[in-house]
Amino acid sequence: MDSSRLPLRKAPGSGSAAARLRAVWPPLLVLAAMLLVWEAAVRLSSVEAWLVPAPSAIVQDAWDARERLAEHTVATLRLTLLGFAGGTAAGFGLAALLHLLPFVRSGVYPLLVLSQNVPLIALGPLLVVWFGFGLLPKLLLVMLVCFFPVCVAMLGGLRGGEPALERYMRMIGAGRWRRFISLELPGSITHLFSGLKLAASYSVTGAVVAEWIGSEKGLGIFMLLSSKGFKTSLVFAGVAIVVTLSLLLFAAVTEAERLTVRWRPRKEGTE
């Protein structure tokens, strides 16, 4: 089969900036409407400010605490990026190993899936006992959050190559390593980005949870201390920053996919 004749389509996210903007503004309008309703409900009711603060109060308190928020945000972002990079590298490496060594995959992959039933928050105290209260246990926790989606997506991509191209590579005498580098690895890139987007969505939340097990800086400890002090508005501010960081990281991965994977084969039955 001549791969040059395969119908091609644009990779996800490769549309124009105007098209992406049209996809963004409807949820922004819904969010703005929700905030207006929230603001009106709080002002018209007798609910206590420490229980459910108005959006305007959240913004004001966040502005007043902007220096502390910035410091904690930088700490969380640093942990997130390090964990995301480490989890991505580990997931990519293990996926390649399991793909190249089927006998290892048959024994390791079921255990890998089983490991996802272990609550990560339960691993926190153990990691602290083993590695202390420094950066390492928190970093490992974020890496574990990012590791699994990257590994599974990458492994699925490596195993889901075009059979006709695989047979052709064998016919021309391509060895196992050459088939991996020239065919299987490039063909798995879109799957890799799918895993990266999932990991990006989870990584900031993973960093916040990791900061709960023992940290001096970070949005996780900031929100924990704010809740204990009944500063609910600052808890909401922390949540808003966590959501924003997650969206920005997801958008960065999506943009990287758009720039890297401009075209890909069209699957049968798709438009």
N, C-alpha and C positions, 0 to 999 in steps of 0.2 A: 504493500500500500504506500502510495506517495503521500507523505505527510504534508507536502506543500499544497495539496488539493483539499485538505481538511477545511471545512468552513470555519471561519474565525469570527470571534466577537470581542468586543471590548471587555477588558477586565472590570470587575466591580470598582466603582469609584472613579472611572476614567471619563465621566461626563464633564461638561463645561462647568465653570464656576457658577453660572446663572442657574443651571439645573440643580446643583447642590444647594444653592440658596433657596430655591423653591421648595426643596425637601425639608429645609430647616425651619422656615418661618411658621408653618402651621403649629408644630409643637411649642414654639416660642409664644405664639398667641394664646394657646391653651394655658401655658404656664403663667403668663401675665394675668389672664382672667382668674386663674385659681388664686394668685396672690392678692388680687383686688378683693375677691370674695373673702379670703382669709382676713385681710385687713379690716374690712367692713364688719365681719362677724365679731372680731375681737373688740372693736370700738363700740359696737352696739350691745354687747353682752357685758356681764359683770364678772367675767372670768379673770382670775388673778394673772398679773403679768409674768410671775415666776412660773406659772403653770403652762400657759400658752401665750407667748409674746406675739405681738403684731410684727409683720414683716418690717415695718418702718423702725420698730424698736430694735430688731435684730441687726438691721443695717447700722443704726446709730451706735449700738454697743460694740459691734464689730469694728467700726471706724475708731472708736475710742481705744480699743485694744489692738489696733492695727500692727503695732510694733511686735507685740507678743505673738500675734497670729502669724505674722510674716516669719518670725524665727521658728515657730513650730512647723509651719508649712514647709520651709526649706529642709528641715530635718526629716519630715515624712517623705518629701519628694526625693531626697537623697537615698533613703532606705528603699523606696519604691523602685527607683531606676537601677540600683545595684542588684536588688532581688530579681527584677524583671530580666536584666541582662544575664545574671547567673542561672536563673531558671530556664531561660531560653537556650543557653549554651548546653546545659545539662540535658534538657529534653531533646534537643537536636542530636546530641552525641549518642544518647541511649537509643533513640529511634533508629539511627544509622546502624548501630551495633546490632540491635535486634533484627533489623532487616537483612543484614549481611550474614548473620549467624542464626539460621532458623532453629537449630537445636537449642540455642540459648533462649530464643523468643518463646518457644513452647513451654519453658519452665519459668521464665521471669514475667512474661506478660500477664498471666492470671494473677500473680502476686501483686503486680503493679496496680491492676484494677481493684483488687481486694483492699489495697492500702488506702484507697480513697474513702473507705468507710470509717477510717479513724478520724475523729474530729481534730482539726489542727489546733484548736484552742487547748485540747488536752495534751498536746505535745509540747506546748510552751513551757510548763514547769519542768518537764524532763530535759529540755534543751538548756534551760537555765542551770539545772543541776550539773549537766555534763560540761557546759561551756562557759558558765558564769553569766554575769549581767552585762557584758559588753555588747558590741555590735553583732558578733557572730551568731548567737541564737536567734536574734530578730531577723537577721539576713537569711538564715536557713529556713525560717518559717515562711518568709515571702517567696523564696526560691521554690519551696514545696508547693505553694499556691500556683505559681506560674508554670511549674515543670510539667504537670500532667497534661493540660490541654495542648501544649506544644508537642509533647512526645506522641500523644495519640493521633493528633492531626497529621504530624509529619510521617508517622509510620503508615497511616492510611494512604497518604499520597505516594509514598515509596512503593507500596504494594498495589497501587491502583493504576499502574502504567498501561499504555496501549499495547495489547498482546501482539499485534501485527508488527509494531516497531521492535518489540522484544525479539520476535522470531527473526526479523531482518538482521538485527545486531548479531544474533547467534550465527546466522548464515555467513556473515562476512568475517567470522572468526573473532569477534570482540570478546575479550575476557571479562571476568566478573567485575573487576574494578572499573574497566572502561565503560561497561554498561551502566554501572552505578553513577559514574561521573557525567557521562555524556547523555544518558537517557533518563534514568530514574530520578536523579537529583533535580535536574531542571523541571521535570514533569511534576514534581511535588511542591513547587514553590507556592502555588495558590493555596494548597492545603496548609502549608506552613503559615501563611498569613492568616488563615482562618484561626489557627491555634494561637497565633500571636495576638489577635484581636480579643480572643477570650481571656488570655493571660493579662492583657492590658486592662481589661474590665475588672479583673479580680485583684490586681496587684496592689492598688492603693488601699482597698479594704483589708487585704492581707497585712499591709504595713501598719495600719491602724490597730488591728488585732495584736500584731507582734509587739507594738508599743505598750499594750496593756500588761504584758508580762514583766515589765521592768524597764522603764526608760525615763530619762530626765527631760527630754525634748521630743516633740512630735504631736501631731493633732490627736492621736489616740489618748495620750496622757493629758493633753489640754482639755479634751472633752470630758474625760473621767473626773478631773479635778473640778471642772466647771459644774458638772452635775452634782457633785458632792456639796458644792457651795450654793446650790439652787440658782445658778446663773444660766437658766435655760436658754436665754437668747444667745449666749456664747456657744452652747452646745449645738444649736441650730446653725450658727455661723460655721462651726467646724464641719458639720455635716455638709453644708453647701460647698465648702472648699473641697472636701473629699470627693463629692460628686463632680465638681468642676475639673479636678485633677484627673479623675477617671475618664471623663469625656475628652479632655485634651490629649491624654495618652492614646486613647482609642483613635482619635482623629489623626494623630501623628502616624500610627501604624497604618491606618487606611490610606493616608497620603503616600506613605512609603510604598504601599502595594500599588497604588495608581501609577507611581513613577517607575516601579520595577517591572510590573507585569502588565504591560499595555495590551497585549493580545493573548488569547488562549483558545484552544480548540473548542468548538461548540459541541455540547453533549446532544445526543440524539433526542429528538422530541422537544427541544427547546427552541424558542424563537430568537 
